[in-house]
Amino acid sequence: MPSAADALAGLPGIEPLRLVRDRPDRLVMQIRLDGRPAWLKQFRGPDPAASVARAQARLHQAAQALGQDLDAVAPPLLALPELGILITAPAPGRPIAHLLAAAGAAERTALVARIGAWLRRLAAATRARGTFGPRFWLDGIEARIAAASGRWIDRGLVTEHLRLMRAEAVPLRGAAVERGLCHGDLTPDNLFADEPRPGALRLTAIDMQGATEMALARDMARLLVWLESRRRRPPARTRDGIALADWQALTGVPGLLAQDQLSILRFLIGDLMLAYYLDSARQPGRRRALVRAMRAWAKDKGAVTPAP
């Protein structure tokens, strides 16, 4: 498959602006489409055309579920399946990550809860109960551990964290799990906020990924671990290694997650903490936050723990 730059060279109406991500699985670029801002994603894999079709269908499904008013997703503008390319509209407003960085405690709580409400609306029409398989997640993290290298890795920490995850997986085998349409990569970098009218906060998502339907707790865990991995100072109290205020703001959203799902949420938080840690080779500050969070996760065991 040609590179996105080569593929775009002969296409009218498309002007490349900035390369954002260039990975073996996908390329992301900021462009202008017929003079208007847009985002281009080129899928790379065994069947890029099928990936484009799935992504396009997923965005249409999400837009229908959300209603595209105060809860929205950036819609597709142009598909070029033969090139593995999907172009989407930009999201209005500012990344939630920027708002969180400047937010006080009350505003932060409100923003985290607002993200939870967005996820609840996205999943509402597709929610169903299935069976949880912790072995799937353990296999994935064990493969990551086997592939990880670097003198910076604390092997003792990794081994102990995995041991605890295996122990917590035992009672979760065959447990009921709530699934529904999810984002797949629910982080504040992938959500934008603006006010289309006074006092109304609109959230628009970009870069939806993963399977069409998944455990709601997975998206929630990713958001909470992302937040904790960027915390500069230890929180006063934690639950499952997450600052209690953030944990309560998200899990307290009415109708988002049932109480019997909290043990699954904890397990998936542990999984993502370890996965993020293994990806932090070039992020020492983030790695320190994750080490602190992993130790708190081991200590909390589903309860609230004050910081030492």
N, C-alpha and C positions, 0 to 999 in steps of 0.2 A: 504494500500500500504506500502511495506517495505521502510525504510529510504534508502537514496542513499548509505550510507556507507554499510548497510547490503546487498543492491542489488548488489553493486560492488564487494563484497567480493569473490563471486564465478565466476566473469567474467574475462577471460584471457585478457591480454593486456591493462588493465586499472589500473592505479596507482593513488590513491587520493593524492593530495599535500596540498591543502589549502581550507578551507571552507570560502567562501566570503559572502554568504547571506543565512540565514535560516529563511524563513517567512512562514506563513500559506499557501500562494498561490504558493510559489516556493522556490526551493533551488538552489544555484549556487555554483559551486566548481571548483577550478583549478585542473587539472589532467594531467597525461601523458597517451597518447593513443599510444600503440606500441612504447613507448620510446620518443614520440614527444609531445610538449606542446599542450594542448587543454583545452576547457572549457565545463563543464557539467552543464546542467540545468535540474532539475527534476520538472515537473509540478505537482501541487497538486490541486485537485478539483474533481468535480463529474465525469469528463471524461478525465483523463490525456492522454489517447491514442489519442483522438481527438485533444487535445491541441498540442501534438507533431506533428500530421499530418498538422495542420494549420500553426504552426511555420515553419516547414520544407518547406511547399509550399510557404510561405511568403518570406523566405530567397531566394529560387530559383527565385521567381518573382522579388525580389529586385536586385539580381545579374544580371538578364537579362536586367532589366531597366537601371542599372548603367553601364553595360559593363565591369566591373571588371578591368579597367585600372587605371586611376587616381581617379575615383569615384568607391568605392567598398563596399562590405559588407562581413563580415567573413562568409564563407560558412559552411553548415552542413557537418559533417564527418560521423556520425553514429547515427541512430535512434533506440531506444529501446522502442517502443510504449507501450508494456506490462508493462514496469516499469515507464512510464511517462518521459523517459529520452531522451534528445536530446544533442548530443555532437557536438560542432562547433570548427572550427580552430581559433587560436588566431589572433588578428589583429596585423599587423606589425607596428613598430614604437612606439611613445609615445602618451599618452592621450593628447588630445587638452587642457584639463584642466591644465596640467603641463606647456604647452607652453604659455597659456594665463597668468598664474601666473608670468611668467618671461618676458612677452612681454612689450615693450614700446607702446606708443599710436598708432604709425603708424602700427606696427606689429599686434597689437590687432585688429585694424580696418580691416586689410587684412585677419586675421584668421576668424573673424566673417563673413565677406563677402564670404570667401571660403566655410564656412559651408552652407551659403545660396545657393551658386552655386551647392553644393552637393545635397541639398534638391530639387532644381529646376530640376536637371537631374533625380532624383528618381521619381518625380511626372510627368515628361513631357508626357509620353505616356498615362497616365490615367486621365489627367486633365479634369474636367467637372464642370459645374455649377449646383448647387442644391439650396435648400431653407434652410436658417439658422433658427434654433430653439433655441433661448436663454433660453427657459423654461427648456430644458434638462440640461443645465449647472447650472441654478439657483437651480433646484431640487437637483443636486449633491452637491453643496456647502452648501445648507441649511441642508442636511443630515449630512454633516461633522460638521457643527456648532452644531447641536443637539447632536452629539456624543462626541464632544470635552469637555474635563474637565481639570481643573487645575487653581490654583489661579493666575498663570502668565498671563492668557488670559485677554487682555484688552477688555472687553465686549462692552464698548462704541465705541471703534475703529471698532470692528467687526460689530456692529449694523449699524453704519454709512456707512461703506464700502458696506455692503449688500444693504442698502437703495439706494445708488448711483447706484449700479449695476442693481437693479430692474428698476430704472428710465431710465437708458441707454438701457435696454433691450426692452423697449416699441417700439422705432422706428426701432429696428432690427428684429422684428417679421416678418417672411416671406421674409427677405432680401435675395438677391442672394449671395451665398457663393461659393467660389472656393474650390473644393475638388480634391484629388489625392492621389496616393500612398505616404504614409508618414512613418516616423520612428516610431512615437508613444511616444518616450521618448528622444527627440532630445536635449541632454545635452552634454557638453564637456567631461564628464566622459565616454560617450558611443561612442566617435569618436577618432580615432587614426590617427596620421600623420607620414609619412615617405617620403623619397625621393628615389624612385626607379631609378631615373636618375637625373643628375645634373639639378637643377633649376625647377624640377617638384615635386609639393607637392601632394602626394596621401592621400586621406581620406578614411578610412575604418571604417564602423560602426559595432557595436556589440549590442546585446540585443534589437533587434527591437520588438516592442510591439504594442498592440492595434488593432483596426480594420484595415483591409487592406487599405481602403480609408477613409480619414477624411479631415477636413478643414485644408488647408495649414497654415492658421493663427494660428492654435492650436500648431503645432510644432514650429512655429516661436515665439509664445508667451512663450512657455516653455523655449526655449533657452534664450530669453531676460530676463525673470524673474530669471532663474538660474544665469545668469551673474550679475544681480543687487543684488541678495541675498548674493553674496559673495564680494561685494564692501565694502571696509573698510572705505572709506571717501565719503562724499556726492559729486556727480558730479556737475560741474559748471552749466550745463543746462540739463533739462530733457524734454522728450516727453512721455506722458502716464506713468510717473513715472520711466522711463528708461533713463539712461545716453544718451544724445542726440547722442553722437558719435556712441554708439552701435546700437541705433535705426536706425540711418541713414545708417550705414554700412550694416545692414541686409535688411531693406526695400528698399535700393538703388540698390540691385542686379537686373540687368535688367531681366525682364520677370518672376520674382519670384512671385510678388503679385501686383494685380491691385489696383489703387488708391481707388476704391469704396469698397475695403476690409479693409481699415484702421480703420473704426469704429468697425468692427468685431474683428480686432486684438486688439484694445484697450480694448474691453469688455473681451476678453479671457485673456489678461494680468491681468486685475483686478481679474478675477476668480482664476488664478493661484497664484497671490500674496496672496490672502486670504487662499487658500489651503495650500501653503507652510508655511504660518504663523501658521496655526493650527497644522502643523506637526513639529513645531520647539521647542517642550518642552525641549529637551536636547541640543539645539543649541542657546544659548542666543546671541552670536555674530551675527549669521545669522538672528535671530529674530529682532534685532535692525535695521539691514539693511532693512528688509522687512517692518517694521513699517515706516521707513523713506520713502521707496518707495511707500507704500500705501497712505501716506499723500500727496506725490507728485502727485500720480495718480489722487487723488480727486481734486487736485488744477489745474492740467494741462488741463483737459477737452479737450484733442485732440490738444492742442497748446504747443508751446515750452515755458518753464518757467525757468528763472534763479534761482539758489539756493538762499535762504535768506542769 
